[in-house]
Amino acid sequence: MGYRDALIGGLLAASALRGSNTRGWFLASAGADAADLLGGMSVHHEMKRSQQLIGLGGALVGVGTGLWGAARRTKAKATPSPTDG
């Protein structure tokens, strides 16, 4: 799981630094965290209470952040006005 998160995060950062649209990477991140959440549910009962809270909380924050990033408004690129030369 850590490798996948590092890969998605790196590609998201690279896309942002290039000024490209990052919505797809945020959505990929949300999907990965949702898969972790579903996968973790099968062993949820075997974990300590603190592990359950950290696992569920982390997954929910990850899914929420990914959905926010995918749904947020993007700034329109400025077009030069005719008086700008």
C-alpha positions as CSV (number, residue, x, y, z in Angstrom):
1,M,0.0,0.0,0.0
2,G,2.8,2.4,0.8
3,Y,4.3,2.1,-2.7
4,R,1.0,2.8,-4.4
5,D,0.4,5.9,-2.2
6,A,3.9,7.1,-2.9
7,L,3.5,6.6,-6.7
8,I,0.1,8.4,-6.8
9,G,1.4,11.2,-4.6
10,G,4.5,11.6,-6.7
11,L,2.6,11.7,-10.0
12,L,0.1,14.1,-8.5
13,A,2.9,16.4,-7.3
14,A,4.6,16.2,-10.7
15,S,1.3,17.0,-12.5
16,A,0.7,20.0,-10.2
17,L,4.3,21.3,-10.7
18,R,3.7,21.2,-14.5
19,G,0.5,23.0,-14.1
20,S,-1.5,20.1,-15.5
21,N,-4.9,19.0,-14.3
22,T,-4.6,17.0,-11.1
23,R,-8.2,15.9,-10.7
24,G,-7.6,12.4,-12.1
25,W,-4.7,11.8,-9.6
26,F,-6.9,13.0,-6.7
27,L,-9.6,10.6,-7.9
28,A,-7.1,7.7,-8.1
29,S,-6.0,8.5,-4.6
30,A,-9.6,8.4,-3.3
31,G,-10.2,5.1,-5.1
32,A,-7.1,3.6,-3.6
33,D,-8.1,4.7,-0.1
34,A,-11.6,3.3,-0.7
35,A,-10.1,0.0,-1.7
36,D,-8.0,0.0,1.5
37,L,-11.1,0.7,3.5
38,L,-13.0,-2.2,2.0
39,G,-10.1,-4.5,2.3
40,G,-9.5,-3.6,5.9
41,M,-13.1,-4.3,6.8
42,S,-12.4,-8.1,6.5
43,V,-9.8,-7.9,9.3
44,H,-11.3,-5.1,11.3
45,H,-12.4,-7.4,14.1
46,E,-8.8,-8.7,14.6
47,M,-7.4,-5.2,15.3
48,K,-7.0,-3.4,18.5
49,R,-9.4,-0.5,19.0
50,S,-6.7,2.1,18.4
51,Q,-5.7,0.4,15.1
52,Q,-9.3,0.3,14.0
53,L,-9.7,4.1,14.6
54,I,-6.5,4.9,12.9
55,G,-7.3,2.7,9.9
56,L,-10.8,3.9,9.5
57,G,-10.0,7.5,10.2
58,G,-7.0,7.5,7.8
59,A,-9.1,5.9,5.0
60,L,-12.0,8.3,5.5
61,V,-9.7,11.4,5.4
62,G,-7.9,10.0,2.3
63,V,-11.2,9.3,0.5
64,G,-12.5,12.8,1.5
65,T,-9.4,14.6,0.4
66,G,-9.3,12.7,-2.9
67,L,-12.9,13.5,-3.6
68,W,-12.4,17.2,-2.7
69,G,-9.4,17.4,-5.0
70,A,-11.3,15.8,-7.8
71,A,-14.3,18.1,-7.4
72,R,-12.7,21.4,-6.6
73,R,-12.8,24.3,-9.0
74,T,-9.7,25.1,-11.0
75,K,-8.5,28.6,-11.7
76,A,-9.1,29.7,-15.2
77,K,-5.9,30.5,-17.0
78,A,-5.6,34.2,-17.6
79,T,-5.8,35.3,-21.2
80,P,-3.9,38.4,-22.2
81,S,-6.1,41.4,-22.9
82,P,-5.7,43.3,-26.1
83,T,-4.0,46.2,-24.2
84,D,-1.3,43.9,-22.8
85,G,0.6,44.1,-26.0
